[in-house]
Structures are given as C-alpha cells and as structure tokens.
Amino acid sequence: MTGLPGARTCPCPGEASDLKFPLGAKFREPLTEARFQQLFGDAEQEPELLAEPRLSRLCRRWRRRARAGSGPGAWRLLLARLPLLRWLPHYRWRAWLLGDAVAGVTVGIVHVPQGMAFALLTSVPPVFGLYTSFFPVLIYTLLGTGRHLSTGTFAVLSLMTGSAVERLVPEPLGGNLSGIEREQLDAQRVGAAAALAFGSGALMLGMFALQLGVLSTFLSEPVVKALTSGAALHVLVSQLPSLLGLPLPRKIGCFALFKTLAAVLTALPRSSPAELTISALSLALLVPVKELNVRFRDKLPTPIPGEIVMVLLASVLCFTSSLDTRYNVQIVGLLPRGFPQLHLPNLAALPRLLADLLPVALVTFAMSASLASIYADKYSYTIDSNQELLAHGVSNLISSLFSCFPNSATLATTSLLVDAGGNTQLAGLFSCIVVLSVLLWLGPFFYYLPKAVLACINISSMRQMFFQMQELPQLWRISRMDFVVWMVTWVAVVILSVDLGLAIGVVFSMMTVVCRTQRVQCLALGLAEGTELYRPLRESHKLLKVPGLCILSYPSPLYFGTRGQFRRSLEWHLGLGEGGKGAPKTVSPPDAVAEPVRVVVLDCSGIAFADAAGAREVLQLASRCRDAGIHLLLAQCNASVLGTLTQAGLLDRVTPEQLFVSVQDAAAHALERLEPTGPKTCTV
C-alpha cells in the first residue's frame, strides 16, 4: 500500500531481519480506526447511518416512493410492480414463442386432471380445482418474476387446506346426504377454502408492505424437502379410501395418518372390487409413463401426457360399461360451464382459520421462491423475492373472489414446463387457454370420470417428493446437522400433522443454528513464518507466538446467548479466572518458559453482530484486562459492531488508539509495546 505516511521497504540484504516481517514486503505505520477514517472515510457521518433504526430506513424508503408518485417516478414504480412491462418488449418472438406455446399447452393438459384431483384433496368439488388452475396462473403471468415457474394447485397446500376445511365443516356422522344437503355442505366448504386463500393472500401482501421477503430463508432446504416428503405420505394414505371405494370420513389433527390407516384396515372387507380394479389399472399406466418421462426427458420432444390419456380412457370405459349405475362407482359428475360468480368468501370463518394462515402463507411463498431461485440460477436471471410476495399475495387474494383455494408454484408442473421448452411467463397464458377451453366447452366430457382415477393422479404426482429421500445418504456426508433437521421435520410431519411438523422443523432448524453459535471456541492465532498471515495455532507447529502477546479470534456473533461462552474462553486464555486458577495453557515449545500475557489482540472480524449483552461483556473484558495490567487491542470490528460498542460506552474503557483496522496493525502496535527497540512498522 503505497502513499501511506511512514511507508518503507523491508530491510536490505545484510540488515537484521525477523521472521515476523517477511522478506520483500513493504512496511507502514500501524493504522488505528480513527486514523483510517481520517485518511479514507468520513468519521462522523458513518455512525449516524449505522445507528439509524430499520423502521426509520423503511419510512424513508416509503417517503421516496411517495415522492415518485408522478411522472417518471410513477412509470418506474409501475415497471417494478408489473414485470410484464419489462420482459414483454424484449420478448424473442421467433425464438421463444413455439417453446412457450408447446410448454404451456403441455402444462395446461396436466393442470386439468391434476386440478380436479387436488380439489378432492382439498375437500371441495372438482371444478374448483379447475378455477384454481386458471385464475392464479393468469395473475402470476402478469406479476411474477420467475420466468420458468408454473403455479396452480399444489398437493401440500391442498392437504393443509383440506384439513382446515374438514375441521371447520365436518362431514355429518350419518354420511347419507340428499342432493340439496350435499350442495349446501360443498358450498360451506368452498367458502372456508376461499376464506383461507383470502387470509393467506392478505397476510402475504402485509409481508410485502413490510419488505419481509427474507422470511423465506427461515424455511431451510432440509425443512422444505422433509415437509413435502412427509406430506406426500399423508396424501398417499388419505387417498386410500378413494382407491378402494370406501366411503370413510376424513381424519384430521394429530396422528391422522395412523387413524386413517386403522380405519382403512378395519373397513377393507367392504372395499369395492370395481374401483379397486380401476385404481390398479390407472396406477399401472400412470407410474410407468412417469418413469418414461423422467428417463427419456432428453429424447422426447414433449413429455407423454399420461394423466389426460388415463382420464379419457377411464371416462370412455365408465360410460360404455355404465360402471356408475351397475357397480356404484363414484364419478365426477357435471362440471358447471363458465366462471363462478364473483363474491367475497366467507370471511366469518377467518377467526377460526387464524392458526392456518401463517403456515399456508409460508409454505406458499417458500416453495415458490425456492423453485424460482433454482431456475433463475440455472438460466442466469434474477428474481425479486418481495415482488414474489406481491405476486402470490395478489394471486391468492383475487382468486379467492372466484372461489379458489390456496395455490402456489408446484415442483411437478414447473419441471414439466422446463422440460417441454418453456422460456418465459407467457407459457402460463397458453396453459390458461387449455383450462379455459375445458371450463367453457369440454367440461361435459369429464362427467363419467371415476374419482378413483383422480386419487391415482394424486398419488402418482407425489413421485418426486417420495424420491427426495434418496438424497439422505449424501446429506449425511455433507452435513449431519442438516440430516438431523430433515429427520426431525419428517417424523414430526408424519406422526403429528403438516402444520405442526412445519412449526417443529422451523424451530428446530433455528435452534441448531443458535446451539452451533454457542459451541464456538476462541482461537489463539500465531504468525506464519515468512508471511504477515495470522492463523490458528492448533493448525501448525510452525506458527510463531511472541511471548507476552496473545492474539485471539472469536468467530461467532456476540449476543446474549454466546456471552457466557465468550467470557469463559477469554478467561481461560488470559488467566482471568478466580484466584488465578484460569491461567492459560502454554502454546510455546516445550523448552520455552511461559510468560504472562501483557498484550491481548482480539480479532473481531468473525463477530457479525453484537447486542447490548455482548457489548457489555466486551466492556467488562476491557475493565478486567486493565485491572490485570493487560493492554487490550480490538482489531477489525465491522461498522455495526463498532457502532454498538461505541454506543455502549467502549471509549470510556479504552482509547481510540486501541482500535485497529486489522490484526496485522494491532500486532505491530503490540510489538512496539513489547519490544521498544524493535521494528515499528506493519507489513502490507
């Protein structure tokens, strides 16, 4: 670093040299924080910016947006909140249109049977799954930033919504309902599901207003994968009554999976041979087709639409054989043409759904944001997490006015869209055209579709979620802590419920992070021979330790949970324990004489942040070092930590000359105190 006061080169050949200062290096005077600010920064303005609360910064940001409410500012705001205006003018019509059209039509064909199947999982009539496969997809095309994201019905959300709907509107004990009673029950359930979509959408819009897109990070990858894998098992078990033709009420709450299994085993002798045969034949077709699509995805021009083929075959078979009248096979029935009437959902049910709103909103946003990030990294573009909050919040809120249930991005249809050649959000428009054609004209063709086929589609769509368990051996090798998080979340989801399992997984994963910060040890550093680098002494026996000088690094945040470990570690290294019993172990060679610590350098580069309790601990350390005759130097504090320590009164215990910009500068200053006749320079 040339141009600094006092800079010079290393000793010439023939002059005395020291391993503390590598040959060929340049030297300068040690830089304190105050001197560095005088030379390179603004020493007064920076603390003010650091001390500004997050709420004040947020208000200032909103004031800037309010001032931009006219002219060019309004246009920039519109571009930011309506991504369609940004990517559509740059759309490559010749290169992308065919791929988007093919991918959109392919995904739309899958949306039709899958939407009806997931509607049954939500405990609402099948046609509402088609509505949920149309309105949210159209809205996300306008507002979303994920170019390869496919939204619509999602099995995990449908399962969570179905549990809430069954809790609010349970099936009557008798089960024998007339046509009018069945319509009234379905209307109440549709209202409850739409209310959940409305509430979760409003919650996501509130999170967007507070710029809380970062909340998606609380659902770590092991938690999300364990959640979806465990929920897939719930989906499989919940569909067993439909596969076997057993009219069993749906089990909800804790241990619902085991309750359902027990009920199915008890009622197994009453299963319907006709529906059992239909289920077996459907799975025999759907599962191999899924495998073919995965194994030959690079060779097939477009994935084989096994679901729609199965739907058509089953509908024709049921119609020609009169399975619904001869063998009492449950069929979809009449799908109403057109769109539902626009109206507010049953908001009176919202107070009883409060416990479900946050889990549904978190799963919606976390799944969508993670999928969008994966494909954004793969295809080299960026997404806006807060804009994704807005897109999914508006999507759920507006679609609830059309009696839709909660929706999000889905893993199966997103990978299908990418494999089919989709390039932009325009593929969603073609998907909507397919679903719209079913709603307006093709609905009567699904009248004789057996519900057992929809149950088989639900199960076959869980393939990717089940196969996530294959990643466990690799996860064990990479991080055993993540493996434990995965297993704890999965067991909680399977044994208890999806909602409770999600809560346990999030809390447990955050606790593992907290526990790992509390197990961090202070590291004693030594100088590597021939360099200016300081490394932990335990890494090599060739590191040099100057007698009387102790250089310590604490690689963890300093907050109320780690202050005790911080204090104990420094007491052990500096011999500050009661009665002198805490004397540090010597790291000198066996024949060296241990010398009391006279100067200690605390490397704060690993302290990401400090709270009030951590700051008080540093102040107490400064006082104890002063009383023990130890000169304390702090090195490489980031701006946030330095601001917190300063506000806590650090400068009342130490002088500005004890705060240095790097460990090298602090060590050079320490050598001045320990060796008054030695070099007074720092390597750069």
C-alpha positions in Angstrom: 0.0 0.0 0.0 2.0 3.0 -1.3 1.4 6.6 -0.3 0.8 6.0 3.4 2.7 8.0 5.9 5.8 6.3 7.1 5.8 3.6 4.4 9.2 2.0 3.6 10.6 -1.3 2.3 11.9 -4.2 4.2 15.5 -4.4 5.5 18.1 -4.6 2.7 20.4 -7.6 2.5 22.8 -7.5 5.3 20.4 -5.8 7.6 18.9 -7.7 10.5 15.7 -9.4 9.5 13.0 -11.0 11.6 10.5 -13.8 10.7 7.8 -11.6 12.0 8.3 -9.4 8.8 8.5 -11.4 5.6 11.3 -10.6 3.1 10.3 -8.5 0.2 7.3 -6.9 2.0 6.6 -3.3 2.4 6.1 -1.6 5.8 3.9 1.2 7.1 2.8 2.7 10.4 0.0 0.7 12.1 -3.4 2.1 11.3 -6.0 2.7 14.0 -9.7 3.0 13.2 -9.5 6.8 13.9 -6.5 7.3 11.6 -8.1 5.2 8.9 -11.3 7.3 9.0 -9.1 10.4 8.7 -7.4 9.1 5.6 -10.1 7.2 3.8 -13.5 7.8 5.3 -16.0 10.1 7.0 -15.5 9.6 10.7 -18.7 11.5 11.7 -21.4 10.5 9.1 -20.9 6.7 9.3 -22.0 6.1 12.9 -25.2 8.1 12.2 -26.1 5.8 9.3 -25.4 2.8 11.4 -27.4 3.9 14.3 -30.4 4.6 12.1 -33.2 2.1 13.0 -34.6 -0.2 10.4 -38.0 1.3 10.9 -36.7 4.8 10.1 -34.9 3.5 6.9 -38.2 1.8 5.9 -40.2 5.0 6.4 -37.6 7.0 4.5 -37.9 4.4 1.6 -41.6 4.8 1.5 -41.4 8.6 1.5 -39.1 8.4 -1.5 -41.7 6.2 -3.2 -44.5 8.6 -2.4 -42.5 11.5 -3.9 -42.1 9.3 -7.0 -45.9 9.2 -7.5 -46.0 11.3 -10.6 -44.2 11.4 -14.0 -41.1 9.2 -14.5 -41.2 8.0 -10.9 -44.7 6.6 -11.3 -43.6 4.8 -14.5 -40.6 3.3 -12.8 -42.8 2.1 -9.9 -45.2 0.6 -12.5 -42.3 -1.2 -14.2 -41.1 -2.6 -10.8 -44.5 -3.9 -9.8 -45.7 -5.1 -13.2 -42.8 -7.2 -14.6 -44.8 -8.0 -17.8 -44.0 -4.4 -19.0 -40.3 -5.2 -18.6 -39.9 -8.6 -20.3 -42.6 -8.4 -23.0 -41.0 -5.6 -25.1 -37.8 -7.7 -25.2 -39.6 -11.0 -26.0 -37.9 -13.0 -28.7 -41.0 -14.0 -30.7 -39.3 -16.2 -33.2 -37.0 -18.0 -30.8 -39.3 -18.4 -27.8 -42.9 -18.4 -28.9 -43.1 -22.0 -30.1 -41.4 -23.3 -26.9 -43.7 -21.3 -24.7 -46.8 -22.5 -26.6 -45.8 -26.2 -26.5 -44.8 -26.0 -22.8 -48.0 -24.0 -21.9 -50.3 -26.4 -23.7 -48.5 -29.4 -22.1 -48.8 -28.0 -18.6 -52.4 -27.0 -19.2 -53.3 -30.6 -20.2 -51.7 -31.7 -16.9 -53.5 -29.0 -14.9 -56.9 -30.3 -15.9 -56.8 -33.7 -14.3 -54.4 -32.6 -11.6 -56.6 -29.6 -10.6 -59.6 -31.8 -10.2 -57.6 -34.4 -8.2 -56.2 -31.8 -5.8 -59.7 -30.3 -5.4 -60.8 -33.6 -3.9 -57.7 -33.5 -1.6 -59.0 -30.0 -0.5 -62.5 -31.5 0.2 -64.2 -29.3 -2.5 -65.9 -30.3 -5.8 -63.5 -31.0 -8.7 -64.5 -27.9 -10.8 -62.9 -25.6 -8.2 -59.6 -27.2 -8.9 -60.0 -26.0 -12.5 -60.8 -22.5 -11.3 -57.6 -22.6 -9.1 -55.6 -23.8 -12.2 -56.8 -20.8 -14.2 -57.1 -17.5 -12.2 -53.8 -17.7 -10.2 -51.8 -18.8 -13.3 -53.2 -15.8 -15.2 -52.4 -13.3 -12.4 -48.8 -14.7 -11.9 -48.1 -14.2 -15.6 -48.7 -10.5 -15.1 -46.9 -10.0 -11.7 -44.4 -12.9 -11.3 -40.6 -12.6 -11.8 -40.0 -16.4 -12.2 -39.7 -17.0 -15.9 -39.9 -20.8 -15.6 -42.3 -21.0 -12.7 -45.6 -22.9 -13.0 -48.3 -22.0 -10.5 -51.6 -23.6 -9.6 -52.8 -26.4 -7.3 -50.2 -27.9 -5.0 -50.6 -31.1 -3.2 -49.1 -30.0 0.1 -51.3 -26.8 0.2 -54.3 -28.8 -0.8 -53.7 -31.2 2.1 -53.3 -28.4 4.6 -56.3 -26.6 3.3 -58.4 -29.8 3.3 -57.5 -30.4 7.0 -58.7 -26.9 7.8 -61.9 -27.3 5.8 -62.7 -30.6 7.4 -62.2 -29.1 10.8 -64.5 -26.2 10.1 -67.1 -28.0 8.1 -67.0 -31.7 9.1 -69.0 -34.4 7.4 -72.2 -35.3 9.2 -72.0 -38.5 11.2 -74.6 -40.4 9.2 -73.0 -39.6 5.8 -76.2 -40.2 3.9 -77.0 -36.7 2.5 -79.6 -35.7 0.0 -78.6 -33.7 -3.1 -79.6 -30.4 -1.6 -77.7 -31.2 1.7 -74.7 -32.2 -0.3 -74.7 -28.9 -2.2 -75.1 -26.9 1.0 -72.1 -28.8 2.5 -70.0 -28.2 -0.5 -70.9 -24.5 -0.6 -69.8 -24.2 3.1 -66.5 -26.0 2.4 -65.8 -23.9 -0.7 -66.4 -20.8 1.4 -64.0 -21.9 4.0 -61.3 -22.8 1.5 -61.7 -19.5 -0.3 -61.5 -17.7 3.1 -58.2 -19.4 3.8 -56.9 -18.3 0.4 -58.1 -14.7 1.1 -56.5 -14.6 4.5 -53.2 -16.1 3.4 -53.1 -13.7 0.4 -53.8 -10.7 2.7 -51.0 -11.9 5.0 -48.5 -12.1 2.1 -49.5 -8.6 1.0 -48.8 -7.4 4.5 -45.4 -9.1 4.4 -44.7 -7.4 1.1 -45.6 -4.0 2.5 -43.0 -4.6 5.3 -40.5 -5.9 2.8 -40.3 -9.3 4.5 -39.3 -11.4 1.6 -36.3 -12.5 3.6 -38.6 -14.6 5.8 -38.4 -17.4 3.1 -34.9 -18.1 4.4 -36.4 -19.5 7.7 -37.6 -22.5 5.8 -34.3 -24.1 5.0 -33.8 -26.7 2.3 -33.9 -29.7 4.6 -37.1 -28.4 6.3 -38.9 -27.8 2.9 -37.8 -31.2 1.5 -38.8 -33.1 4.6 -42.1 -31.2 4.8 -43.0 -32.1 1.2 -41.8 -35.7 1.6 -43.8 -36.2 4.8 -46.8 -34.5 3.2 -46.6 -36.9 0.3 -47.0 -39.8 2.7 -50.1 -38.1 4.1 -51.5 -37.7 0.6 -50.9 -41.3 -0.2 -52.7 -42.5 2.9 -55.6 -40.0 2.6 -56.3 -41.3 -0.9 -56.6 -45.0 0.1 -60.3 -44.8 0.8 -60.9 -43.4 -2.7 -58.7 -46.1 -4.3 -60.6 -48.8 -2.5 -64.1 -47.3 -2.9 -64.6 -46.9 0.9 -66.9 -44.0 2.0 -64.8 -43.2 5.1 -64.8 -39.7 6.8 -61.5 -37.9 6.5 -59.3 -38.0 9.6 -57.7 -34.7 10.7 -55.5 -33.5 13.5 -52.5 -35.2 15.2 -51.9 -38.9 14.3 -54.4 -38.5 11.3 -52.2 -40.8 9.2 -52.4 -43.7 11.6 -56.1 -43.1 12.3 -56.8 -43.3 8.5 -54.7 -46.5 8.2 -56.6 -48.1 11.0 -60.0 -47.1 9.5 -59.0 -48.5 6.1 -57.8 -51.8 7.5 -61.0 -52.1 9.5 -63.2 -51.4 6.5 -61.1 -53.3 4.0 -63.7 -56.2 3.6 -66.2 -53.6 2.3 -64.0 -52.3 -0.5 -65.4 -52.0 -4.0 -63.9 -54.5 -6.5 -64.7 -52.3 -9.4 -63.0 -49.2 -8.0 -60.1 -51.3 -6.8 -59.7 -52.6 -10.4 -59.9 -49.1 -11.8 -57.2 -47.9 -9.4 -54.9 -50.8 -10.1 -55.1 -50.2 -13.9 -54.7 -46.5 -13.5 -51.6 -46.8 -11.4 -50.3 -49.5 -13.8 -50.4 -46.9 -16.6 -49.5 -43.7 -14.8 -46.4 -44.9 -12.9 -44.6 -46.3 -16.0 -45.4 -43.2 -18.0 -43.9 -41.0 -15.2 -40.8 -43.2 -15.3 -40.5 -42.9 -19.1 -40.9 -39.2 -19.0 -38.0 -38.9 -16.5 -35.7 -41.4 -18.1 -36.1 -40.1 -21.7 -36.7 -36.4 -21.0 -33.8 -35.5 -23.3 -35.1 -37.7 -26.2 -38.8 -37.0 -26.0 -39.9 -33.8 -27.9 -42.6 -33.3 -25.2 -43.5 -35.4 -22.1 -46.2 -38.0 -22.6 -49.4 -36.7 -21.1 -50.2 -39.9 -19.1 -52.8 -38.2 -16.9 -55.0 -36.9 -19.7 -54.8 -40.2 -21.6 -55.8 -42.0 -18.4 -58.7 -39.6 -17.8 -60.1 -40.1 -21.4 -59.7 -43.9 -21.2 -61.4 -44.2 -17.8 -64.2 -41.8 -18.9 -64.9 -43.8 -22.0 -64.8 -47.1 -20.1 -67.1 -45.9 -17.4 -69.6 -44.5 -19.9 -69.7 -47.6 -22.1 -69.9 -50.0 -19.2 -72.2 -48.0 -17.0 -69.9 -48.5 -14.1 -71.6 -45.7 -12.1 -75.0 -47.4 -12.1 -74.1 -51.1 -12.2 -71.2 -51.1 -9.7 -71.8 -47.8 -7.8 -68.5 -46.3 -9.0 -68.1 -42.7 -7.8 -67.8 -40.3 -10.7 -67.0 -36.6 -11.1 -70.5 -35.7 -12.4 -71.4 -32.5 -14.1 -68.8 -29.7 -14.3 -70.6 -26.3 -14.4 -69.7 -24.3 -17.6 -68.3 -20.8 -17.4 -66.9 -19.0 -14.4 -68.1 -18.8 -10.8 -69.9 -15.7 -9.6 -67.6 -13.0 -8.2 -68.2 -12.6 -4.5 -66.4 -12.3 -1.2 -65.5 -15.5 0.5 -66.9 -16.5 3.9 -64.9 -14.0 6.0 -66.8 -15.0 9.1 -64.7 -18.2 9.1 -61.4 -16.3 9.2 -61.1 -16.1 13.1 -61.2 -19.9 13.2 -58.6 -20.1 10.5 -56.0 -17.8 12.1 -53.8 -20.7 13.1 -53.7 -21.9 9.5 -52.9 -18.6 7.8 -49.2 -18.3 8.6 -48.3 -21.9 7.7 -50.2 -21.7 4.4 -48.6 -18.3 3.6 -45.1 -19.5 4.5 -45.3 -22.8 2.5 -46.8 -20.9 -0.5 -44.0 -18.3 -0.5 -41.1 -20.6 0.4 -41.9 -23.2 -2.2 -42.4 -20.6 -4.9 -39.4 -18.5 -4.0 -37.1 -21.6 -3.8 -38.3 -23.0 -7.1 -37.9 -19.6 -8.8 -34.4 -19.2 -7.4 -33.3 -22.6 -8.6 -34.3 -22.0 -12.2 -33.2 -18.3 -12.1 -29.7 -19.5 -11.1 -29.8 -22.2 -13.8 -30.8 -19.8 -16.6 -28.9 -16.7 -15.4 -31.5 -14.2 -14.4 -32.6 -12.7 -11.1 -35.9 -12.8 -9.2 -37.2 -10.3 -6.7 -38.3 -12.1 -3.5 -40.5 -9.2 -2.4 -42.2 -9.0 -5.8 -42.8 -12.7 -5.5 -44.6 -12.0 -2.2 -46.7 -9.4 -4.0 -47.5 -11.8 -6.9 -48.6 -14.7 -4.8 -50.4 -12.4 -2.3 -52.5 -10.8 -5.1 -52.9 -14.2 -6.8 -54.4 -15.8 -3.7 -56.4 -12.7 -2.7 -58.1 -12.1 -6.1 -58.6 -15.8 -7.0 -60.4 -16.3 -3.6 -63.1 -13.9 -5.0 -63.7 -16.6 -7.7 -64.0 -19.4 -5.0 -60.4 -20.7 -5.5 -58.4 -22.3 -2.7 -54.8 -21.6 -1.8 -52.3 -22.0 -4.6 -48.5 -21.7 -5.2 -45.8 -22.9 -7.6 -45.6 -26.6 -8.0 -42.5 -28.8 -8.4 -44.0 -31.2 -10.9 -45.5 -28.7 -13.4 -42.5 -26.4 -13.1 -40.1 -29.2 -14.1 -42.6 -30.3 -16.8 -42.7 -26.7 -18.2 -38.9 -26.5 -18.4 -38.6 -30.0 -20.0 -41.2 -29.0 -22.6 -39.2 -26.0 -23.7 -40.8 -23.1 -21.7 -38.8 -19.8 -21.7 -41.0 -17.1 -20.1 -44.1 -16.4 -18.2 -46.0 -16.3 -21.5 -46.3 -20.1 -21.2 -48.8 -19.6 -18.4 -51.1 -17.8 -20.8 -51.2 -20.9 -23.1 -51.8 -23.0 -20.0 -54.8 -20.8 -19.1 -56.2 -21.2 -22.7 -56.3 -25.0 -22.2 -58.1 -24.8 -18.8 -60.4 -22.2 -20.2 -61.5 -24.4 -23.1 -62.4 -27.1 -20.5 -64.4 -24.7 -18.4 -66.3 -23.3 -21.4 -66.8 -26.3 -23.7 -65.1 -29.6 -22.8 -66.4 -30.0 -19.2 -69.2 -32.4 -20.1 -66.6 -34.9 -21.4 -65.4 -35.5 -17.8 -68.9 -36.3 -16.5 -68.2 -40.1 -16.2 -64.6 -39.7 -14.9 -64.2 -42.1 -11.9 -62.9 -40.3 -8.7 -60.6 -43.3 -8.1 -58.6 -42.1 -11.2 -58.2 -38.7 -9.6 -56.9 -40.4 -6.5 -54.4 -42.3 -8.6 -53.3 -39.0 -10.2 -52.8 -37.5 -6.8 -50.6 -40.4 -5.8 -48.5 -40.5 -9.0 -47.9 -36.8 -8.8 -46.1 -37.4 -5.5 -43.3 -39.3 -7.2 -40.7 -36.6 -7.0 -41.5 -35.9 -3.3 -41.0 -39.5 -2.4 -37.7 -39.7 -4.2 -36.3 -36.9 -2.2 -35.4 -39.5 0.4 -32.7 -40.8 -1.9 -30.7 -37.6 -1.1 -30.4 -38.6 2.6 -27.1 -40.5 2.3 -25.5 -37.6 0.5 -26.9 -35.2 3.1 -25.4 -37.3 5.9 -22.0 -37.0 4.3 -22.3 -33.2 3.7 -23.8 -32.1 7.0 -25.1 -34.4 9.7 -26.8 -31.5 11.4 -28.9 -30.9 8.3 -29.6 -34.6 8.2 -31.0 -34.4 11.8 -33.1 -31.4 10.9 -34.5 -33.4 7.9 -35.4 -36.4 10.0 -36.9 -34.4 12.9 -39.1 -32.4 10.5 -40.2 -35.6 8.6 -41.0 -37.5 11.7 -43.0 -34.6 13.1 -44.9 -34.2 9.8 -45.7 -37.9 9.6 -46.6 -38.5 13.2 -48.3 -35.2 14.1 -49.6 -33.1 11.1 -48.2 -31.0 8.3 -48.8 -27.7 10.3 -47.2 -28.9 13.5 -44.4 -30.6 11.6 -43.6 -27.4 9.8 -43.5 -25.4 13.1 -41.3 -28.0 14.7 -39.0 -28.1 11.7 -38.5 -24.4 11.6 -38.0 -24.0 15.3 -35.6 -27.0 15.5 -33.5 -25.8 12.5 -33.2 -22.3 14.1 -32.2 -23.8 17.4 -29.4 -25.8 15.7 -28.0 -22.5 14.4 -28.2 -21.0 17.9 -26.6 -24.0 19.5 -23.8 -24.0 17.0 -23.0 -20.4 17.8 -22.8 -21.3 21.4 -20.3 -24.0 20.9 -17.7 -21.8 19.1 -14.3 -21.6 20.8 -11.9 -18.6 20.9 -9.0 -19.3 18.7 -5.4 -18.4 19.6 -3.6 -17.1 16.5 0.1 -17.2 15.6 2.2 -15.7 12.8 3.0 -17.9 9.8 6.7 -18.0 9.1 7.8 -15.7 6.3 4.3 -14.1 5.9 2.1 -11.5 7.5 -0.7 -14.0 8.0 -2.1 -15.0 11.4 -3.6 -18.5 11.6 -4.9 -20.6 14.5 -2.1 -22.1 16.5 -3.6 -25.6 16.5 -3.3 -25.8 12.7 0.5 -26.0 12.6 3.6 -26.2 14.8 5.4 -23.7 12.6 3.4 -20.8 13.7 5.2 -18.2 15.8 3.9 -17.0 19.1 5.5 -13.9 20.6 6.0 -14.2 24.4 3.6 -11.9 26.3 1.4 -11.4 23.3 -1.9 -13.2 22.9 -3.9 -12.9 19.7 -7.5 -14.3 19.9 -10.2 -14.6 17.3 -13.9 -15.1 18.2 -15.7 -16.5 15.0 -19.3 -16.0 16.1 -21.9 -13.3 16.8 -21.7 -11.9 20.2 -25.1 -11.8 21.8 -26.9 -12.8 24.9 -26.7 -16.5 24.0 -23.0 -16.5 23.5 -21.7 -14.0 26.1 -21.1 -16.8 28.6 -19.0 -18.9 26.3 -17.2 -15.7 25.2 -16.3 -14.8 28.8 -15.2 -18.4 29.7 -13.0 -18.7 26.6 -11.2 -15.4 27.2 -10.8 -16.1 30.9 -9.1 -19.4 30.0 -6.7 -17.9 27.5 -5.8 -14.8 29.6 -5.8 -16.4 33.1 -8.5 -14.1 34.4 -10.3 -16.8 36.4 -10.9 -16.6 40.1 -7.8 -16.9 42.2 -5.6 -17.2 39.1 -6.7 -20.7 38.5 -7.8 -19.9 35.0 -4.2 -19.5 33.7 -3.9 -20.3 30.0 -2.2 -23.3 28.8 1.1 -22.5 27.1 1.3 -23.0 23.3 5.1 -22.4 23.3 7.6 -25.1 22.6 8.3 -27.5 25.5 11.6 -25.9 26.4 10.2 -22.3 26.4 9.3 -20.5 29.6 5.7 -19.4 29.8 5.4 -15.6 30.1 2.3 -13.8 31.5 0.1 -12.1 28.9 0.9 -8.4 28.7 -0.9 -7.5 25.5 -4.0 -9.2 24.0 -5.3 -8.6 20.5 -9.0 -9.5 20.0 -9.7 -10.2 16.3 -13.4 -9.2 15.9 -13.6 -10.0 12.1 -15.7 -13.1 12.9 -18.2 -11.2 15.1 -21.0 -10.4 12.6 -23.1 -8.5 15.1 -23.3 -7.7 18.8 -26.3 -6.9 21.0 -26.4 -5.0 24.3 -25.5 -8.0 26.4 -22.5 -8.8 24.1 -21.4 -5.2 24.2 -21.5 -5.1 28.0 -19.3 -8.3 28.0 -16.6 -6.5 25.9 -16.7 -3.6 28.3 -16.3 -5.9 31.3 -13.4 -7.6 29.5 -11.7 -4.2 29.0 -12.1 -3.3 32.6 -10.8 -6.7 33.8 -7.8 -6.5 31.4 -7.0 -3.0 32.7 -7.1 -4.2 36.3 -4.9 -7.2 35.5 -2.3 -5.0 33.7 -3.1 -6.4 30.3 -3.3 -4.0 27.3 -6.4 -4.8 25.2 -6.4 -4.1 21.5 -9.5 -4.6 19.3 -8.9 -5.3 15.6 -11.1 -5.4 12.5 -14.5 -4.6 14.1 -17.1 -4.2 11.4 -19.1 -1.0 11.3 -22.2 -2.5 13.0 -20.2 -4.0 15.9 -18.1 -0.9 16.4 -21.2 1.3 16.4 -22.9 -0.9 19.1 -19.7 -1.0 21.3 -19.3 2.8 21.0 -23.0 3.4 21.9 -22.5 1.1 25.0 -19.5 3.2 26.2 -16.5 1.4 24.9 -14.5 4.6 24.6 -14.9 5.2 28.3 -12.8 2.0 28.9 -10.3 2.1 26.0 -8.8 4.9 23.9 -9.3 5.3 20.1 -5.6 4.2 19.8 -6.6 0.7 20.9 -8.9 0.2 17.9 -7.2 -1.1 14.8 -8.3 -1.8 11.2 -6.6 -5.2 11.1 -4.9 -7.9 13.1 -1.6 -7.1 11.5 -1.8 -3.4 12.5 -2.8 -4.4 16.1 0.1 -6.9 16.3 2.6 -4.4 15.0 1.4 -1.9 17.7 1.7 -4.7 20.3 5.2 -5.4 19.3 6.1 -1.8 19.9 4.9 -2.2 23.5 6.7 -5.5 24.0 9.9 -4.6 22.1 10.5 -0.9 22.3 13.7 -1.2 20.3 12.2 -3.4 17.6 10.7 -2.5 14.3 7.8 0.0 14.5 6.1 -0.9 11.2 3.4 -3.2 9.9 3.6 -5.4 6.9 1.2 -4.7 4.0 
